[in-house]
Structures are given as C-alpha cells and as structure tokens.
Amino acid sequence: MTNENRFNFNDALLTALFGTPSRKNTIDRLGIVCPVFPDEELRKSAVILCERIKKMDDFSWTALCKMAK
C-alpha cells in the first residue's frame, strides 16, 4: 500500500513548475494545465495534487511550495 500523503517526484515537479505561494493561484494554474498534459500518469498526478492542495491550510502550502522550489 502506498502512502497517499507522500510528496513524490511528480508532485515536486508540478509544484516547481506551476506552484505559487498562493494556494488559490496554484489550484487555478493546475486546473488549467491538467487537461492538456499528454502523459496520463502526469495528468492523474496533477489532479491528485490539486485535490490535496485544496485540503491544506495556507501556511502548510506556502512552506511546502518553498521547499519544492
């Protein structure tokens, strides 16, 4: 069984590319780019990351975003 709360390589990649310190802006950006990813696995990772970000508080997201960049 995998840990769904673990921050994996795809999460870090997506955060580095599209993440901002603002959770709302990051969610908006991921919502725009998710449907156009050609790789199914990356698309699925982006959707899952977006849902996980929605559940985070602003402080946790800002810290995680800074660590990923």
N, CA, C and O atoms as a GROMACS GRO file, in nm:
protein
  276
    1MET      N    1   0.084  -0.118   0.000
    1MET     CA    2   0.000   0.000   0.000
    1MET      C    3   0.089   0.124   0.000
    1MET      O    4   0.186   0.132   0.076
    2THR      N    5   0.056   0.220  -0.083
    2THR     CA    6   0.135   0.342  -0.090
    2THR      C    7   0.077   0.448   0.002
    2THR      O    8  -0.042   0.446   0.034
    3ASN      N    9   0.161   0.539   0.042
    3ASN     CA   10   0.119   0.650   0.127
    3ASN      C   11   0.070   0.762   0.037
    3ASN      O   12   0.149   0.824  -0.034
    4GLU      N   13  -0.059   0.790   0.040
    4GLU     CA   14  -0.118   0.892  -0.048
    4GLU      C   15  -0.077   1.033  -0.009
    4GLU      O   16  -0.089   1.124  -0.090
    5ASN      N   17  -0.031   1.051   0.113
    5ASN     CA   18   0.007   1.185   0.158
    5ASN      C   19   0.153   1.218   0.130
    5ASN      O   20   0.199   1.328   0.160
    6ARG      N   21   0.224   1.124   0.074
    6ARG     CA   22   0.365   1.147   0.045
    6ARG      C   23   0.382   1.237  -0.077
    6ARG      O   24   0.308   1.224  -0.175
    7PHE      N   25   0.478   1.327  -0.070
    7PHE     CA   26   0.508   1.421  -0.178
    7PHE      C   27   0.610   1.354  -0.268
    7PHE      O   28   0.727   1.343  -0.230
    8ASN      N   29   0.569   1.308  -0.387
    8ASN     CA   30   0.658   1.233  -0.475
    8ASN      C   31   0.724   1.324  -0.580
    8ASN      O   32   0.705   1.445  -0.578
    9PHE      N   33   0.799   1.264  -0.670
    9PHE     CA   34   0.872   1.341  -0.770
    9PHE      C   35   0.778   1.423  -0.858
    9PHE      O   36   0.805   1.540  -0.884
   10ASN      N   37   0.669   1.362  -0.905
   10ASN     CA   38   0.575   1.436  -0.990
   10ASN      C   39   0.514   1.554  -0.917
   10ASN      O   40   0.493   1.660  -0.975
   11ASP      N   41   0.484   1.536  -0.788
   11ASP     CA   42   0.430   1.646  -0.708
   11ASP      C   43   0.530   1.761  -0.700
   11ASP      O   44   0.494   1.877  -0.716
   12ALA      N   45   0.656   1.727  -0.674
   12ALA     CA   46   0.760   1.829  -0.666
   12ALA      C   47   0.780   1.898  -0.800
   12ALA      O   48   0.797   2.020  -0.805
   13LEU      N   49   0.777   1.822  -0.907
   13LEU     CA   50   0.791   1.878  -1.041
   13LEU      C   51   0.678   1.975  -1.072
   13LEU      O   52   0.702   2.086  -1.118
   14LEU      N   53   0.556   1.932  -1.047
   14LEU     CA   54   0.440   2.018  -1.074
   14LEU      C   55   0.440   2.142  -0.986
   14LEU      O   56   0.403   2.251  -1.031
   15THR      N   57   0.483   2.126  -0.863
   15THR     CA   58   0.491   2.241  -0.772
   15THR      C   59   0.597   2.339  -0.819
   15THR      O   60   0.575   2.460  -0.816
   16ALA      N   61   0.711   2.289  -0.862
   16ALA     CA   62   0.817   2.377  -0.910
   16ALA      C   63   0.775   2.451  -1.037
   16ALA      O   64   0.811   2.567  -1.056
   17LEU      N   65   0.699   2.385  -1.123
   17LEU     CA   66   0.658   2.447  -1.248
   17LEU      C   67   0.539   2.541  -1.235
   17LEU      O   68   0.540   2.650  -1.293
   18PHE      N   69   0.439   2.501  -1.159
   18PHE     CA   70   0.314   2.576  -1.157
   18PHE      C   71   0.277   2.632  -1.021
   18PHE      O   72   0.179   2.705  -1.009
   19GLY      N   73   0.354   2.598  -0.918
   19GLY     CA   74   0.319   2.640  -0.783
   19GLY      C   75   0.354   2.785  -0.755
   19GLY      O   76   0.453   2.838  -0.804
   20THR      N   77   0.271   2.847  -0.675
   20THR     CA   78   0.295   2.981  -0.623
   20THR      C   79   0.270   2.975  -0.473
   20THR      O   80   0.205   2.882  -0.426
   21PRO      N   81   0.319   3.073  -0.398
   21PRO     CA   82   0.290   3.072  -0.254
   21PRO      C   83   0.140   3.080  -0.224
   21PRO      O   84   0.097   3.045  -0.114
   22SER      N   85   0.061   3.125  -0.319
   22SER     CA   86  -0.084   3.132  -0.301
   22SER      C   87  -0.147   2.998  -0.341
   22SER      O   88  -0.134   2.954  -0.455
   23ARG      N   89  -0.216   2.935  -0.246
   23ARG     CA   90  -0.284   2.808  -0.276
   23ARG      C   91  -0.385   2.825  -0.388
   23ARG      O   92  -0.392   2.742  -0.479
   24LYS      N   93  -0.464   2.931  -0.382
   24LYS     CA   94  -0.569   2.952  -0.482
   24LYS      C   95  -0.510   2.966  -0.622
   24LYS      O   96  -0.561   2.907  -0.718
   25ASN      N   97  -0.403   3.043  -0.634
   25ASN     CA   98  -0.340   3.060  -0.766
   25ASN      C   99  -0.283   2.927  -0.819
   25ASN      O  100  -0.292   2.899  -0.938
   26THR      N  101  -0.226   2.848  -0.730
   26THR     CA  102  -0.173   2.718  -0.770
   26THR      C  103  -0.285   2.626  -0.817
   26THR      O  104  -0.271   2.558  -0.919
   27ILE      N  105  -0.393   2.623  -0.743
   27ILE     CA  106  -0.508   2.540  -0.781
   27ILE      C  107  -0.563   2.584  -0.916
   27ILE      O  108  -0.596   2.501  -1.001
   28ASP      N  109  -0.572   2.715  -0.937
   28ASP     CA  110  -0.620   2.767  -1.066
   28ASP      C  111  -0.526   2.728  -1.180
   28ASP      O  112  -0.572   2.685  -1.286
   29ARG      N  113  -0.396   2.741  -1.158
   29ARG     CA  114  -0.300   2.705  -1.263
   29ARG      C  115  -0.307   2.556  -1.296
   29ARG      O  116  -0.309   2.518  -1.413
   30LEU      N  117  -0.311   2.472  -1.193
   30LEU     CA  118  -0.320   2.328  -1.218
   30LEU      C  119  -0.449   2.291  -1.288
   30LEU      O  120  -0.451   2.201  -1.372
   31GLY      N  121  -0.557   2.360  -1.255
   31GLY     CA  122  -0.685   2.334  -1.321
   31GLY      C  123  -0.681   2.365  -1.469
   31GLY      O  124  -0.751   2.302  -1.548
   32ILE      N  125  -0.600   2.461  -1.507
   32ILE     CA  126  -0.588   2.498  -1.648
   32ILE      C  127  -0.500   2.398  -1.724
   32ILE      O  128  -0.532   2.358  -1.836
   33VAL      N  129  -0.389   2.358  -1.663
   33VAL     CA  130  -0.293   2.272  -1.736
   33VAL      C  131  -0.321   2.123  -1.725
   33VAL      O  132  -0.275   2.047  -1.810
   34CYS      N  133  -0.394   2.080  -1.624
   34CYS     CA  134  -0.421   1.936  -1.607
   34CYS      C  135  -0.477   1.870  -1.733
   34CYS      O  136  -0.425   1.766  -1.774
   35PRO      N  137  -0.579   1.925  -1.794
   35PRO     CA  138  -0.640   1.856  -1.909
   35PRO      C  139  -0.549   1.846  -2.033
   35PRO      O  140  -0.574   1.763  -2.120
   36VAL      N  141  -0.445   1.928  -2.040
   36VAL     CA  142  -0.363   1.928  -2.162
   36VAL      C  143  -0.235   1.846  -2.151
   36VAL      O  144  -0.159   1.838  -2.248
   37PHE      N  145  -0.208   1.787  -2.035
   37PHE     CA  146  -0.090   1.702  -2.023
   37PHE      C  147  -0.107   1.579  -2.112
   37PHE      O  148  -0.210   1.511  -2.104
   38PRO      N  149  -0.008   1.549  -2.197
   38PRO     CA  150  -0.021   1.432  -2.285
   38PRO      C  151  -0.001   1.300  -2.211
   38PRO      O  152  -0.052   1.196  -2.254
   39ASP      N  153   0.073   1.302  -2.101
   39ASP     CA  154   0.102   1.181  -2.025
   39ASP      C  155  -0.009   1.156  -1.922
   39ASP      O  156  -0.034   1.240  -1.835
   40GLU      N  157  -0.073   1.041  -1.932
   40GLU     CA  158  -0.185   1.007  -1.844
   40GLU      C  159  -0.143   1.005  -1.697
   40GLU      O  160  -0.216   1.052  -1.610
   41GLU      N  161  -0.025   0.950  -1.668
   41GLU     CA  162   0.022   0.941  -1.530
   41GLU      C  163   0.046   1.080  -1.471
   41GLU      O  164   0.009   1.106  -1.356
   42LEU      N  165   0.106   1.169  -1.549
   42LEU     CA  166   0.130   1.304  -1.502
   42LEU      C  167  -0.001   1.380  -1.483
   42LEU      O  168  -0.016   1.457  -1.388
   43ARG      N  169  -0.095   1.358  -1.573
   43ARG     CA  170  -0.227   1.421  -1.561
   43ARG      C  171  -0.296   1.377  -1.433
   43ARG      O  172  -0.354   1.458  -1.360
   44LYS      N  173  -0.290   1.247  -1.406
   44LYS     CA  174  -0.352   1.192  -1.285
   44LYS      C  175  -0.283   1.249  -1.161
   44LYS      O  176  -0.350   1.284  -1.064
   45SER      N  177  -0.150   1.258  -1.163
   45SER     CA  178  -0.076   1.315  -1.051
   45SER      C  179  -0.114   1.461  -1.026
   45SER      O  180  -0.125   1.504  -0.911
   46ALA      N  181  -0.134   1.535  -1.134
   46ALA     CA  182  -0.171   1.676  -1.120
   46ALA      C  183  -0.309   1.692  -1.058
   46ALA      O  184  -0.331   1.780  -0.975
   47VAL      N  185  -0.401   1.608  -1.097
   47VAL     CA  186  -0.536   1.613  -1.040
   47VAL      C  187  -0.532   1.577  -0.892
   47VAL      O  188  -0.596   1.644  -0.810
   48ILE      N  189  -0.458   1.474  -0.857
   48ILE     CA  190  -0.447   1.432  -0.717
   48ILE      C  191  -0.379   1.541  -0.635
   48ILE      O  192  -0.422   1.572  -0.524
   49LEU      N  193  -0.272   1.600  -0.688
   49LEU     CA  194  -0.203   1.709  -0.618
   49LEU      C  195  -0.298   1.826  -0.596
   49LEU      O  196  -0.299   1.886  -0.489
   50CYS      N  197  -0.374   1.859  -0.696
   50CYS     CA  198  -0.469   1.970  -0.686
   50CYS      C  199  -0.570   1.945  -0.573
   50CYS      O  200  -0.600   2.035  -0.495
   51GLU      N  201  -0.619   1.824  -0.564
   51GLU     CA  202  -0.714   1.789  -0.458
   51GLU      C  203  -0.647   1.794  -0.320
   51GLU      O  204  -0.708   1.837  -0.223
   52ARG      N  205  -0.523   1.750  -0.313
   52ARG     CA  206  -0.451   1.754  -0.186
   52ARG      C  207  -0.424   1.898  -0.142
   52ARG      O  208  -0.432   1.929  -0.023
   53ILE      N  209  -0.393   1.985  -0.238
   53ILE     CA  210  -0.368   2.125  -0.206
   53ILE      C  211  -0.495   2.190  -0.151
   53ILE      O  212  -0.489   2.273  -0.060
   54LYS      N  213  -0.609   2.153  -0.206
   54LYS     CA  214  -0.736   2.209  -0.158
   54LYS      C  215  -0.760   2.177  -0.011
   54LYS      O  216  -0.826   2.255   0.059
   55LYS      N  217  -0.707   2.064   0.036
   55LYS     CA  218  -0.728   2.022   0.175
   55LYS      C  219  -0.627   2.084   0.272
   55LYS      O  220  -0.646   2.077   0.393
   56MET      N  221  -0.520   2.143   0.219
   56MET     CA  222  -0.415   2.201   0.304
   56MET      C  223  -0.456   2.339   0.353
   56MET      O  224  -0.541   2.406   0.296
   57ASP      N  225  -0.390   2.380   0.463
   57ASP     CA  226  -0.408   2.519   0.504
   57ASP      C  227  -0.302   2.604   0.434
   57ASP      O  228  -0.205   2.551   0.380
   58ASP      N  229  -0.321   2.734   0.434
   58ASP     CA  230  -0.232   2.824   0.360
   58ASP      C  231  -0.088   2.818   0.410
   58ASP      O  232   0.006   2.820   0.330
   59PHE      N  233  -0.069   2.810   0.541
   59PHE     CA  234   0.065   2.807   0.597
   59PHE      C  235   0.142   2.682   0.551
   59PHE      O  236   0.258   2.692   0.511
   60SER      N  237   0.077   2.566   0.556
   60SER     CA  238   0.141   2.442   0.514
   60SER      C  239   0.176   2.446   0.365
   60SER      O  240   0.284   2.402   0.325
   61TRP      N  241   0.085   2.498   0.285
   61TRP     CA  242   0.111   2.505   0.141
   61TRP      C  243   0.229   2.597   0.110
   61TRP      O  244   0.315   2.562   0.030
   62THR      N  245   0.233   2.714   0.173
   62THR     CA  246   0.341   2.807   0.148
   62THR      C  247   0.477   2.745   0.181
   62THR      O  248   0.573   2.761   0.106
   63ALA      N  249   0.485   2.675   0.294
   63ALA     CA  250   0.610   2.609   0.334
   63ALA      C  251   0.647   2.499   0.236
   63ALA      O  252   0.764   2.487   0.198
   64LEU      N  253   0.550   2.418   0.195
   64LEU     CA  254   0.577   2.308   0.102
   64LEU      C  255   0.620   2.361  -0.034
   64LEU      O  256   0.710   2.306  -0.097
   65CYS      N  257   0.557   2.466  -0.079
   65CYS     CA  258   0.591   2.526  -0.208
   65CYS      C  259   0.735   2.580  -0.206
   65CYS      O  260   0.810   2.561  -0.302
   66LYS      N  261   0.771   2.647  -0.098
   66LYS     CA  262   0.908   2.700  -0.087
   66LYS      C  263   1.010   2.587  -0.085
   66LYS      O  264   1.117   2.600  -0.146
   67MET      N  265   0.979   2.478  -0.016
   67MET     CA  266   1.073   2.364  -0.011
   67MET      C  267   1.088   2.300  -0.148
   67MET      O  268   1.198   2.258  -0.184
   68ALA      N  269   0.980   2.292  -0.226
   68ALA     CA  270   0.986   2.228  -0.358
   68ALA      C  271   1.065   2.311  -0.457
   68ALA      O  272   1.130   2.258  -0.546
   69LYS      N  273   1.060   2.442  -0.440
   69LYS     CA  274   1.132   2.528  -0.535
   69LYS      C  275   1.277   2.535  -0.495
   69LYS      O  276   1.356   2.603  -0.561
   0.00000   0.00000   0.00000
